[in-house]
Amino acid sequence: MMVYETCSRKFTKLLRTLGLGDVVISKNGVYPVQLPPKVQLSEDIKVKDGINHNLKKYLSRVTFHIENSCDYTCRHCSNAYRQFISCTKNIESTIDNLQMTDLLEELRGTSLYSINLVGGDVFRNGDFVDIVKAIRIEHKHSTINIYTDNQNIRKSISAIDKISQYKPTFRILVGEDYDSVLLKRNIGHLASVGINYEIQFIVMSVAGMKRAKNEIVDKKYSYYRTTPYCEHNNLSFIRKYLFTKSKDVLESYHDCDMINANQEINRYYFGHVHIIKDKFYSRIGDTQIGTMSMGGLADAIKKELLRRNSNWMNTRKKVEPCASCVYRYLCSPICDYNAYLKRNDMCTDR
C-alpha cells in the first residue's frame, strides 16, 4: 500500500510539473486525475518575426459602435457596456455609411460568425438601413445582431420593416423598470415581419430576477436570457447569481475541444474586435490595438496576438489565483465581468 501511495504522489507531481493534470477532491472521497492534452498553436502565432500574412482568418466576431445618442437615460447605461455587449451613450461612436464602406472593405475576405451593431439608439444613425444592407451584401452568411433598448423599437418601425429583408437578429435590452406591454407589442411586430429576436433581461436585484422569470413564464417567451448587472451596492446579488461553485464546474459537461482551447486562448475574447470610429479594440475599456490609418486591421490583430497583455490570449493559467487552481481549464474564461470587478476568480469557494 505504501509503495502504491508513493508512486501515486510521484505521478501526480510529474503531471503538475508538466502542466498535464492534477487531482480533484470530490465529495465522495475519490481523487480523479484530469489529463487535458497540450495544445500546439500554429507556427504563425508562435513565431513572432514570421507571422502569417492571413491574420484576418482569426477574426470571428466584430462589434461596430455606430451611434452614441439616445433619448433615454437608463440606469445601466453608464456601466453595462463594460460588463457585456450593451448600448451606451458613453462612447463617441457614430459611423456613417461612407466610413462603414471603408471598414467593410477592410473586413473583406473574413468569415465572420457574427457582426454586432450597437448604439446609443442605433436607429438614430441616419445611414442605419444602408449600413445593415451593406453588411448583408458583404457577409451573406454572418449573423447580424442589432442591440437596442426595448424603448427604442416602437418609434423605429419604418426602419425595422426596411431591414427585415436582410434577416438581422434583434437583441432587445430590457432594464428592471421595463414596460411589459410595450415589450410584448415590440416582439409581436418583429415576429410579424420575420425578424428573429432574443430578450436580454438586465437584472440588478433578486426582485428584478424574480420579475424577469415571471415575465418569461407568463408571456411564454422562448428566446431570452437574464444578464446580471453589477453595481457598487448589489455585490451579494452578483455573488449569488454570477459567481461559480466548484460543484457546478464538476457537474458541467467539458469536451476536449473546450479544455484544449482553455489552455492557450481566451474563448470569450479570441477573434472578437470592437470598432469605434476608425479604432480597433479587443476589449472595451482597454487600450486600442490599432487604427484604420496606422496598419489597419491585420496589424491590429498581429499586435493582439503577440502583445504581453493580450485579451485574446489571457487564460486562467496566466493569472492568480486561478493559475494554481485545479479547475483552471474547466472554468469559463476570463471575461468583462472580471475586468469590471477587478478580480480574476469569481467563485464562491474563495
N, C-alpha and C positions, 0 to 999 in steps of 0.2 A: 504493500500500500504506500509506504514511504517513497519507494522508487518511482511509483506512478505519479505521485504528487510532485516530486522533484522534476520529473520530465515535463509535466503539465506546466509548471511555472516557467521552465526554460523555454518551452514552446510559445507560451503567451508573451514572454519577454521579447522573444525574437520577432513575433508578429508586431508588437508595439514599436520595436526599433525600426522595422521595415515599413511601418505605416500601413500594414495589411489587415489589421484587425485588433480586437480587444475582447474582453469578457463583459457580458451584460448580466447584472444581478437581477433576476426576476423574482416575483413574489413566491413562486413555488420552490425556490432554492436552487434551480438549475442555472448553470453558468455557460450559456451558449457562446460560441466564438463566431464573430462575423468576419467574413473574408471578402471584402469588396475588391474586385480586380483593379489593378492600376490602369489608369487611363494614359494613353500615349497621344498627345496632341500632334496635329500635323506639323511638319517641319517649318511651314511658312509662318507659324506663330512663334515657334521656339527659336528660330534663327533670326536675330534682330536685324542684321545687316542685309539679309537676303529675303526679306519678307515678300510674299506673293503679291503680284500686282492686282489680282482679282479680289481685293479686300471687301468689296461690296457684297460678296457671296455670304458673308457672316451676318448681314443685316436681315432681320425677320420682321421687325415692327418699327413703325415711325409714328410719332405723335406731333402733329402740326398745331401750334398755338396760333389761331388765326384771328382772334378778336379779344380785346380786353374791356370793352364797355358792356354794361348791363343795367337795366332799370331797377334791379333788386339788390338788396344788401343782405345776403343770407348769413346766418350765424356761423356757418362753416366756411365761408368764402375766403377768409384770410389765411387759413392754415391747412384746409383739407387737401389742397393740391400738393402739399409736401408729404402727405401720407399715402395717397393713392391718386390715380388719374381723376381729376375733377376740374370743373370750371372755376375760374377766379378772375378778379379784376386787378390782381396784384402783379401781373406780368405784362410788360409792354410788348404786345404780341400781334398787332394787326398785320395780316398778309393779304395783298391783293392778287388778282388773277395773273398779272404780269410776273410778280415775284414767284407765284406758285408754278408758273410755266418753267421758270429757270430751275426751281427746286426739283420739279418732276423730271426735267432733263438730266439733272444730277443723279436722280434715282433710277434712270433708265438702265435696264439690264438686271435689276434686282428681282428676286422672287419673294416679295413681301407677303407674310401671312396676314397681317392686319395693318391698316392705316387709320389713325385716330385723328379726329378733328375736335379741338377743344376751344372754348372761349374763356371768359365772358359769355355773352349771348352770341353764339355762332351765327344766328340769323341776322344779326345787325351788320355783319360784314356784307358790303354791297355786292361783292362778287361771289357770295356763298354758293349759289346754284351753279355758276360757271366752274368754281373750284371743284365741287363734287363731280361734275361732268368730266372735267379734265383728268381727275384721278381715276375715274372708272375707265376712261379710254386707254390710259397708260397701264392700268393694273386691273385687267379684266377679271381675275380670279381672287383678288385680295378682298378681305372683309373690310368694309368702310364703316368704322364706328363713329357715330356722332354723339358727343357728350353734351347734354343740355339739361338745364333745370326744368322741372315739371311746369313751372310758371311761364316759361318762355315758349311753350309749344302752341298753345291755343291761338296766340296772336300771329303765328307764323305759318298758318295753314297753307297759304298760297305757295310759299317756298317749299314746304314739305311735299305738296302734291306734285310740284315740278321735278323734284329729285327722286320720287318714288320709282321711276323707271331705271334708276341706277342701283337699285337694291342695296341701300345702306341699312345698317342696324343702329337703332337708337338706344343709347344708354341713358335712361331717364334718372336724373339725380333728384332724390326726394329727401328733404330735411325733416326733422321731427315735427315741425309745425305745418305740415303739408295739408293741402285741400284735397280730401278724399274724393269728392265729387268731380273735381277738375281732373284728377289723375285718371279716374275711370273713363271720363269723356275723351281725354287725350289718347289713351290706349285704344279706345274704340275707333277713333279716326285713323290712327296708324294701321290698325288691323284692316280697316276698310279699303285702304289704298295699297295693301300688300307689303307693308314695311315691318320687318322683324324688330323686336324690342326686348330690352331687359330693364326691369325696375331695380334701381340701386337705392335701397333704404339706408340713409346715413343716420346711424343711431349713436346717441351720446349718453344714454342712461338706461337703466333697467325698464323704466316706464316706456321709453321710446322703443326699446326692443320688443316689449310686450305688445305695444300698439301695432308695430310693423307685422308681427306674427299674426295678430288677429285680423289685420287688413288682408294679408295673404290668404288666410283661410276663408274669411267672409266673402271676398271677391273672387275666390278661386283662381288667383293669379298663378300661372305656370312658369313664367320666366322672371326670376327675381334673385336678388342677393341682399343680405344685410351686411353693411360695412361699418364697423366701429370707428368712431371719430374721437381722437384724443384731445382733451382739454386739460388745463392745469388742475382742475378740481374734480376730475372723474377717473382718476387712476385706479380706484378699486373696481370700477365697471370694466375698464380696459383689461385689468388683470384677470377678471372673471371670463370675459368673452374673447379675448385676443391671445392671451398667453397660452403656451403649450404645456401639457402634462406629459411626463415620461410614459405614462400608461397609454396615452393617445398615440405616441410615437411608435411604441412597440406593437400596438394593435392595428396600426395602419399597414396597408399593402405597399411594399417597396420593391420595384422591379430593378433589374440590373442596370438598365439604361439610366435610371434616376440616380442610383448610387454612384455609377461611373461619372456622370455629369457633375454631381456634387463635390467630387474630389478636385476638379480643376476649373470649373466655371461657376458663375452665379446664374442659375436658371431664371431668376426673376429679372435681372438686368440684361443678360447677354443678348446681343443682337437688337437692342432697343435704343433708338436715338430720338431725343426731343429736339424739335426745330422751332426756334423762336427768332422771327425775322430771318437773318442770314447766319445765325449762330447755332452750333450743334452742342448738345449736352447728353451725357449718358445718365444723368440723374438731375432732376430739378433741385436746385439748392446747392449743387456742386459747381465747380468752375467749368467754364466751357472747354470743350475738347477741340474746337476748330470753328472756322467760318467758311462761307462760300468763297470769299475773296482770298483767303490765305490757305491754299492747298486743297480746299473742297472736302467733300465727304470722305473720299478714300484716305486722305491724310488724317482726318479726324478719327476714323476707325483704327488706323495704324497706331495712332497715339493712345487710344483707349486700350488696345490690346497689349501694349508694351509699357504703359506708364505704371509707376510704382503703386499709386493709389487707385487703380482701375476698379470701377464698379462692376464691369463685366467679369472680372477675374477674382472678385472679392469673395472667397469661400470661407466657411466656418473654420476650416483648419488653419487659417491665417490670423484669426483674431481670438483674443481671450475674452471670457473663459471658455469659449467653445472649442478651441484647439485641443484642449485636454479632456474633452467630454467624449464618451464612448458613442454618443448619438450624433456626432458631428456630420456624418454622411447620410443620416436618416432624417434629420430635421429639415424643415423648409428653409430655403436660402435667405440670407440677409436681404432686407427689403427697406422700403421707405419708412416704415414704422420704426425700424431700428435706428435709422438716421435721425428721425424726428425726436425719439425718446432718448437718444444718445446712449443706448445700451445694446450690446450685441446679443445678449441672452434674454429672451422673452419667454421664460419658462417658470412654472410655479415651484419647481424643485430647488430653486436657489433663493 
